[in-house]
Amino acid sequence: MSKLVARIKMLPSESDADIDSIPKILKETLPEGFKLLAHKKEPIAFGLYSLLADFILDDSEGQMEFLEESIRKVEAVGEIEVINVSRQSVSIK
Protein backbone atom coordinates (compact mmCIF):
# COMPACT_ATOMS: atom_id res chain seq x y z
CA MET A 1 0.00 0.00 0.00
CA SER A 2 1.30 3.44 -0.80
CA LYS A 3 2.03 5.98 1.90
CA LEU A 4 1.17 9.66 2.17
CA VAL A 5 3.10 12.53 3.70
CA ALA A 6 0.86 15.12 5.34
CA ARG A 7 2.24 18.50 6.38
CA ILE A 8 0.13 19.96 9.17
CA LYS A 9 0.41 23.29 10.98
CA MET A 10 -0.64 23.21 14.63
CA LEU A 11 -1.50 26.37 16.52
CA PRO A 12 -1.31 26.45 20.33
CA SER A 13 -4.52 26.26 22.36
CA GLU A 14 -3.38 29.14 24.59
CA SER A 15 -0.64 31.76 24.39
CA ASP A 16 1.27 30.00 27.18
CA ALA A 17 0.74 26.44 25.88
CA ASP A 18 3.90 24.29 25.87
CA ILE A 19 4.30 23.81 22.11
CA ASP A 20 7.66 22.07 22.64
CA SER A 21 5.87 19.14 24.32
CA ILE A 22 3.58 18.42 21.35
CA PRO A 23 6.03 16.32 19.25
CA LYS A 24 6.86 14.06 22.20
CA ILE A 25 3.18 13.58 23.06
CA LEU A 26 2.33 12.82 19.42
CA LYS A 27 5.13 10.24 19.12
CA GLU A 28 3.75 8.47 22.20
CA THR A 29 0.05 8.67 21.32
CA LEU A 30 -0.21 8.33 17.54
CA PRO A 31 -2.02 5.11 16.60
CA GLU A 32 -0.26 2.31 14.77
CA GLY A 33 0.31 3.11 11.09
CA PHE A 34 1.04 6.80 11.71
CA LYS A 35 4.48 8.32 12.18
CA LEU A 36 5.74 11.80 12.99
CA LEU A 37 8.48 12.22 10.40
CA ALA A 38 9.78 15.75 11.13
CA HIS A 39 8.74 18.94 12.90
CA LYS A 40 9.82 22.53 13.49
CA LYS A 41 8.62 25.61 15.34
CA GLU A 42 7.69 28.66 13.31
CA PRO A 43 7.21 32.14 14.74
CA ILE A 44 3.73 33.62 14.43
CA ALA A 45 4.04 36.96 16.25
CA PHE A 46 5.06 38.49 19.57
CA GLY A 47 6.78 35.36 20.90
CA LEU A 48 4.03 32.98 19.78
CA TYR A 49 4.93 29.90 17.75
CA SER A 50 3.16 27.34 15.64
CA LEU A 51 4.39 23.82 15.00
CA LEU A 52 4.81 22.54 11.44
CA ALA A 53 4.99 18.74 11.24
CA ASP A 54 5.20 16.03 8.60
CA PHE A 55 3.36 12.77 9.21
CA ILE A 56 3.47 9.44 7.35
CA LEU A 57 0.16 7.59 6.94
CA ASP A 58 -1.41 4.91 4.77
CA ASP A 59 -3.18 5.98 1.60
CA SER A 60 -6.55 4.54 2.52
CA GLU A 61 -9.99 5.95 3.20
CA GLY A 62 -10.47 7.72 6.52
CA GLN A 63 -6.80 7.82 7.52
CA MET A 64 -6.43 11.60 7.19
CA GLU A 65 -9.48 12.25 9.36
CA PHE A 66 -8.19 9.76 11.94
CA LEU A 67 -4.82 11.58 12.02
CA GLU A 68 -6.51 14.96 12.47
CA GLU A 69 -8.63 13.60 15.35
CA SER A 70 -5.51 12.17 17.02
CA ILE A 71 -3.71 15.51 16.79
CA ARG A 72 -6.70 17.46 18.15
CA LYS A 73 -6.71 15.25 21.27
CA VAL A 74 -3.40 16.80 22.39
CA GLU A 75 -4.22 19.40 25.02
CA ALA A 76 -1.70 22.02 23.84
CA VAL A 77 -3.06 21.96 20.25
CA GLY A 78 -5.74 24.54 19.51
CA GLU A 79 -6.29 24.55 15.76
CA ILE A 80 -4.76 22.58 12.93
CA GLU A 81 -4.36 23.37 9.27
CA VAL A 82 -3.49 20.80 6.63
CA ILE A 83 -0.88 22.48 4.47
CA ASN A 84 -0.16 19.70 1.99
CA VAL A 85 -0.74 16.00 1.36
CA SER A 86 1.28 14.06 -1.19
CA ARG A 87 2.43 10.53 -1.92
CA GLN A 88 5.67 9.51 -0.31
CA SER A 89 8.51 9.08 -2.77
CA VAL A 90 9.56 5.56 -3.56
CA SER A 91 13.25 4.87 -3.98
CA ILE A 92 14.02 2.56 -6.86
CA LYS A 93 17.08 0.34 -6.66
Residue pairs with C-beta under 8 A, 6 or more apart in sequence:
1 58
1 59
1 60
2 58
2 59
2 87
2 88
2 90
3 56
3 57
3 58
3 59
3 87
3 88
4 56
4 57
4 58
4 59
4 63
4 64
4 85
4 86
4 87
4 88
5 37
5 54
5 55
5 56
5 85
5 86
5 87
5 88
6 54
6 55
6 57
6 64
6 67
6 82
6 84
6 85
7 52
7 53
7 54
7 82
7 83
7 84
7 85
8 52
8 53
8 54
8 55
8 67
8 68
8 71
8 80
8 81
8 82
8 83
9 42
9 50
9 51
9 52
9 80
9 81
9 83
10 19
10 22
10 50
10 51
10 52
10 53
10 71
10 77
10 78
10 79
10 80
11 44
11 50
11 77
11 78
11 79
11 80
11 81
12 19
12 48
12 49
12 50
12 76
12 77
12 78
13 75
13 76
13 77
13 78
14 78
15 48
17 75
17 76
17 78
18 76
19 41
19 49
19 50
19 51
19 76
20 41
21 76
22 39
22 51
22 74
22 76
22 77
23 36
23 39
23 51
23 53
25 74
25 76
26 36
26 53
26 70
26 71
26 74
27 36
29 70
29 73
29 74
30 36
30 55
30 67
30 70
31 66
31 70
33 57
33 58
33 63
34 55
34 56
34 57
34 63
34 66
34 67
34 70
35 55
35 56
35 57
36 53
36 54
36 55
37 53
37 54
37 55
37 56
38 53
38 54
39 51
39 52
39 53
39 54
40 51
40 52
40 53
41 49
41 50
41 51
41 52
42 49
42 50
42 51
42 52
43 49
44 50
52 83
55 67
56 88
57 63
57 64
57 67
59 87
64 82
64 85
68 80
68 82
71 77
71 80
72 80
